């Protein structure tokens, strides 16, 4: 059984969309999404420097656009070649090939669109507003995030609490991301938890998935009330608790709440195992989540879509591991 996953903020790199423009229909699709979102995705994905795409309001739409471009190349209406036209929505073959979808942080929007919860256009509007709202919330106080590599999870969490920090991402495989003010993160760098190898500052501009993002939650609650939604066409695994959410309304509610709640990617991976995952494909810009999966999901074959050169490897994995899955009317592997 295959799982399709989408990375979160920090995965972006200067020029990472450039090779994808060589696929038929991608330039047209990105041009349309640029108009919908009010952001020049082609410029920022090909010419902007690292500092420009570090901006939350830019990085988040870029990541969702890149993930959907890659997903359309594999599962779109154009026969898997990236076609289908700029206005095409929905990934027709995905429910018959993928057993579950999930995204890390903003990648949950990519995953929801891929699963048919809302259109690509709605995803781009939502992620642009999300990025702007989170950037505004982050501007109120100097905050940030840092990855903690190594150490025992309980010990690390207790150490973060001592410094007033939040374990914003519990990623599994010995990785927890701390979030808080600049002063709190500086104190952490000087006083690492026992057993920790490194504390690595992340290329994000705020303390995401903490109480610092409460203003962004309020802004998104108003927006999502008008988004037409459908139930996922395949299993949707939520960052909140690793639960499988089968209603579109449930997905939307979690997408909004997730902005100020911790990401439990460790629980998502536990769910992949419980569902019997044998293969995992990470949508562009891939690498982060497959890196975690190599350590946390031994025996699961994975492919990271970094450029179109990786599509044939992904297609081979699909041919070997894909199993059609019927999504239950309402399934929860864990209580919300």
N, C-alpha and C positions, 0 to 999 in steps of 0.2 A: 504494500500500500504506500502511495506517495503523498507527501506533504509539501505544499507550496508555501514559502514564507517570504516576508518582505522586511528589509532592514529599516532601522530608525535613524534619527539624526546623528550626524557624525560620520556616516558612511560616504558622504559626498566628497568628491575630489575635483579640482579644476579640470575642465574639459571632458568629464566622464561621459557626457552625452554624445560627443563628437562621432564615435564610430557607429552609433545607432542610426544616425541620419542617412547612412548608406542603404538602409533597408527600405523597400518600396512602401510609400505611404506614411513614413514616420515624420518627415518634415511637415507634411500637411496636417497630420494629427497634432503635432506639437504646436503648430501655428494656431490651430483651432483652440486647443487648450490654453494657449497664451491669451487669446482673446477672452475666453471664458473666465480665466483667473485674474486677468489684469496684470500679468507678469510675463515678461519676455523670456520664456523658458529656453529658447534656442540660444539667445545671447548668454544667459547665466550658465547654461549647461555646456557651453563650448568656449567662451571667451573670458568669462569673469575669473578673477583670481580667488585665492583661498579665503581671503578676508571677506570679500563680497558674498560668497556663498556660505559663509559661516552665519550670516544674518538669519535668524530663525524664520523670518517672514519669507525669505528666499529659499533656504535649504529645504523646508518641508514640502512646498509644491514641487521642487525639483525631484526630490526623492520619490514622491508618489507618481509623478509623470514618468520617471525612468522605470519604475517597477511595472507600471501598466504597459509601457511600450514593450518591455521584455515579455510580459504575460501575453500580450496580443501576438507577438512573434511566435509564441509556442501554441497558443490555443485560439487565436482569433478567427474571424470569419474568412480571412483571406487565404485559408489553406495552410496556415503556419508559416507564412513568409512575411508577415508584418503588414499585409494588405488589409482591405476592408474599408478603406476610405477614412477621411478625417473625422466624419461624424458618427462612425460605427460605435456601438456600445455593446457590452456583453461579450463574454468569452464562451462561444458556443460549445466547444469541446471540453471545457474544463470539468464539468460535473461528471463526465464519463471517464476521466483519466486521473483525477486528483481526489484523494480520500478526505483531505482536510486542508484548510488554509489558516494562516495566522500571520500576524505582523508584530514587529517590535515597536512599541510606541506609535509614532506617526505611521509606521508600516501597517498598522491595523486598518487605516483608511484604504490603503492599497489592497489589502486582503479582502476587505468588505466589498470594494468595487469589483474585484476579480470574481467574487462569489455571487455577484448579481444583486447585492443588497441595495445599491443605488447605481446610477449611471456614472460613466467616467466624468461627464461634465459636472455632476453633483459632487463627485469626489474632489475635483479641482477647486470648485467654489468653497467647499468645506475646509479643505486643507489650507487654502489661502487665508481664509478668515481665522482658522486655528492658529496659523503662524503669526499673523498680525496681532491677535489677541494675546498670545503667549509672549511675543516680543514686548508688547505694551506692559504686561504684568512684570516681565523681567526687568524693565527699565526703572521700576520703582525702587529697587534695591540692587546693589551689586552682588549677584549670585552666580553660581556655576556648579559644575559636577566634576567628579573625579572617579576613575575606575580603581578599585582596590583588588589587587591580584594576589591570591593566596589567603591563607588563614582559615580558621574554622568559622562557619557562618554565624553561629550564635555569638561567638566571641567578637567578631567584627561588628555585628549589629549593636551589641552592648557598648562597644567602644565608640561607635558613631553617636549613640544616644548621649554619652558622656560629653561629647563636643557639640550637642544640639543639632547634629546632622541627621538627615533622613536617608535610609536605604532605598533610594528611588528606583533602582533596577536591581532585582535579584536574578542574575542571569544563569546561575548554576555553573558547574565546572570551575569552581573557585573564583568567581568574579561577582563582585557587588559594586554598584555605582552609588557613591555618596553624593548628596546634593544639599546645598545650603549657602550661606553667605560667604563672601570672599574671605572674611576673617576666620570663619569656622573651618574652611578648607585649608587655609594656611596653617592653622593649628594642627589639623590632621596630618599634613605633610611633615610637620616637625615631631609628631607623636603617633607613629604608625601602630596599628594593632599588632599584637604578638603573632608571629608566623607569616606576616604579610611580606611578599617579595617587593612589590612596588605600589606606589600611588601615582596614577597617571592622569593629569588634567585632560578633560575632554574638550573637543572643539564645538562646544555649544555655548549659548549666550544666556543661560539662565538656570535656575534650580527647578527643572521640570519634574513633574510628578510629585510635587510637594504642595504644602499650603500656600506657598508663594504664588501658585498659579490659580488660586481661587477666583480672581477677577476674570480670567479667561474662561473658566467654566460657566460663569454667569452669562458672558457674551455668547457662548456657543449654544446654551440652552434656548435662547431666543431664536437663533438661526435654524436649528435643526427641526423645530416644530413644523416647518413648511416643506421639508425634504420628502418627496415620495420614496417609500422604501418597499422592498419585497423580502421575503424570507430567503436566507442563503440557499444556494443550489447545491452546496456541499457543506460538510461540517466546518463550522467557524469556531476556532479555539481562541478564547478571550484571555487577554493579559491580566485581567483582574484576579483570576484564580485558576486558570487552566481549564475552566469549564467550557463545554460545547454549547453554543447558543444557536438555536434554530429559528428564532423569530427575528425579523428585521427590526422591530421596535426594540427588542432586547439588545441588539447590536448597537443601535444608535445611542441608547441610554448609556451603555458602557463606554462607547467612544468619547462621549462628553465627560463622564465622570473620571475617565482614565487620565485626563490632563493633569489632575491634581492627586491622583492615586499612584502608588508604586506599581511598576511593571514586574510581574512575576513570570519571567520567561522560564525560570526553572520548572514551574508547575505546568507551563505549556509543553515543555519537553517531556515531562512525565506523562501527560495526556497522549502525546505522539506515541510513546511506548505502549500505553494501554490500548491504543487503537490498532497497534500492530504495524507501525510504520517500518518500512524496509528501505525507503528512499526519500531524500529531501532535496528540493530545488529552491535555491535562494534567488529571488528576482533581483534585477540590477538596482543599485550597484552592489553586487554580491561579495561576500567574503567574511563579514563579521559573524553572521549567524551560523554559517557552515563551519567557521573556526571553532565556535562554541560546541556545535554538534559533534565535531570530531572527538572532543574530549568527553562529552556528556552522553552521547548516543552511540556507543561502540557497536559496530555491526550494521549501522545504517549508512548506506551509500549516499553521498551528497555531491551536488554540483552547484557552484556559485556562478551565476550569470554576471560576468564583468563586462564583456563585449559580445557582439554577435558571433564571434568565433567560438563561443561556448555553447551556442544553440544546438549544434549537432550532438554534442556530448549529452546535453539535457534531453534531447529527443530519444537518444539511445536508452537513457535511464527510464524515460516514460514507457518506451516499448517493453522494457524488461519488468517494470514494477507496477504499472498502472492497473488498478482494479476498480471497476465502476462501483459506486457506493450510493445507496439510497439514504437521504438525510431524514431522520425521524421527525415527527411532527414537533416535538419539543424534548430535547435531551440535555441533561445536565450531569456531567461526571462528578461535579462537586457542587455543593450548595453555595449559592452566591453569598 
